[in-house]
Amino acid sequence: YMADVHLDAGAVLDVSGMELDERSQSAQPGAVAVNGGNVTVRAGQSLLMDEGSAIDVSAGIWRTGKGTITKGNAGKIALKVNQTIAKVEVPVGDGVTRPAYDRHGELTLKGTLSGFDFNAGGTLELGGMRSLVIGDGAVAAEQGLVLDTAFFSGNGFGTFTLSALGGVSVKDNTQLQATIKNWVYNAPTRNA
């Protein structure tokens, strides 16, 4: 686990469910995966998502040739940094050292994370950062992550699990109003 993970602009990890309307075609029953999958990335040090990269675990929908609708559920994204197992010796005074893990990686989320579905939304887990600060206009410590309040409302996630190796803080006067943006099925007007 010593390596960094870097998703360049244009890199996409897409395990979203399928969207298929079979009314004008025939297919085997049960042939459509409508649930979003899971993506877990455990970086030894840093995980860097560039602008234009994406991870998508959104649900899909299936309308059979007979008109039956099956809506899927979104999956889970788990992004963890500083998962290294390498130890370094840290001086503690008077020539004495102790073993410690070298954890200086960072999580940079400039790309898009998506977990939309028709009900409860996907799950997003972020962990391993040296610090986490939540609030608009906040500034994180070195190798820390800052999440503004809009982060909790725009990508379809209904469940968040956030952890840090160091401090987790919420900026003064921050009001989180997490809102799930779900998909809504609009039945087409054409006849089968």
N, C-alpha and C positions, 0 to 999 in steps of 0.2 A: 504493500500500500504506500509506497514512497512517491508515487507520481502525482502530478497535477492532472486535472481533467479540464479541457478547454473546448467549448462548443463555439466554433467560428460562426460568423454571420452566414446564414443559409443552412446551417446544420439543424436537422429536425429529427427528433425522436418521437415518432407518431405511433402510438399503440391505441388510438381511439377506436371506438366501435364503428361498424359499417353503417352506412345509410343506404337503404335499398327499397325501391318501390317495384314490386314484381307484378303488378296488375297487368302489364302488357307482355309478360314473359313467363316462362316456367322455370322452376328451380326445385331442388330437393328440399323437403321440409327440414328445418333445423340447420340449414346450410349457412346461416348468417350469424356472425358473432357481433352482438349489439353492445355488449359490455366493454367499457374501456379497460385496458390492461394496467399494469403497474410498472413504474420505472424507478429503480433504485440506483443511485450513483454514490459510491463511497470513495471519495478522493483521499489519497494519502496526505496531501497538503491542501491545495487550493482547487476550487471548482469555479471556472470563469465562463459565464454565459454572455457572449457578445450580443449587441443589438442585432436583431434579425435572426437569431437562433430561437428554437422553440422546443418545448416538451409538451405533448398533448395526450391526455388520458381521458378525454371526453367520451361520453356515451354515443351510441348510434341508435338508429331506429329502423324497423323492418315492417313493411306493409306487404303482406302476402298477396298472391294472386286472387285470393278470396276476400281480400279487404281487411283481414285481421291485423291489428297493430301490436307490435312488440317494441317497447321502449327499454333501452338499456340503462345501466348505471355507470357513472364515471368511476375511474380507478383511482390509484394513489401515486403520487410523486414523493419520493424520499430523497433528499439531497443532503449529504453529510460530508463535512470537510474535517481536516485534521485527524484522519483515521489511521495515521502512521503508527507503526509498531516499533520504530527506531528509538532507542534511548540515548541520551547524552548525559554526561556528568556535569552537574551544576555546582559551582562552589557555594558553600554555605558559611564559610569563615574559617580562619585559622588553618588553612590548608586542607580542610575537610570538604568532601564533595558528596553529593547524593545523586542517584539516578533520577532522571526526569524525561518525559517525552518531549520531543522537539515539535511543538505544535505552533507554527507560525502562518499557516495557510489562511486564505480568506474565501468567502463566498460572494461572488459578484453576479447579480441577477439583472442583467440588461436585456435579456431575451424575454420571451413570452412563455408563461406557464398556464396551461388550460386544463380545467376539470369540470366542464359543463355537463349537465344531464337534465332530466325532466323532473327531478324531485329534490334530493338532499345535497347534491353537488359532490364533487370529489374530495379527496383528502390530500393535504399538503403537509409534509414534515420537513423541517429545516433544522439542522443541528451541527454542532462542532465548532461554530464560530467562537472567536475569543470573547466577543461581547455582542449584545443585541440591544438596539435602541429603537423604540417604536414612537413615532410622532412626526408631524409635518415640520420640516426645517431642522430636524435633529442632526447631530453630528456624532459619528461613532468613533470610538478609540481605534487605535491601529489594529488592522485585520478584523475589525468589527463589521457588523451589518446594520444598516438603517432601513427600516420599513416605514413608509408613510401610511397614513390612514386609508388612502385609496387602494393600497395593496390588498386589503381585506374585503374588497367588494367587487372587483372587476373581472375575476377570472373563473368564476363558477365554483370555487371551493366552498364547502360547507363545514369542513373540519380542518383545524390547524393545530399542529403540534410543533412548538418552537422551543429550542433549548440552546444554551451556550455554555462554553467551558468556564467563562467568567460571569460577569454581571449581565442581568437582563433588566432593562429599565424602560419606563414609559415617561416621555417628556411631559412636564407640567401642563395642565389644562388640555391634555389630549383626550378626545372623546372618540372611541371606536364604535362605529355603527356598522358592524359587519353585515353585509347584505348579499344573499345568494342571488346571482343572476342565473336563472334557469332557462332552459329551452322550453318552448311551447310548441306542441304539435298543432299545425293548422292543416286540417284535412283538405286536400285538393278538391276542386269542384268537378273535375272530369269523372266520367263513369268508367267502370272497369269493362 
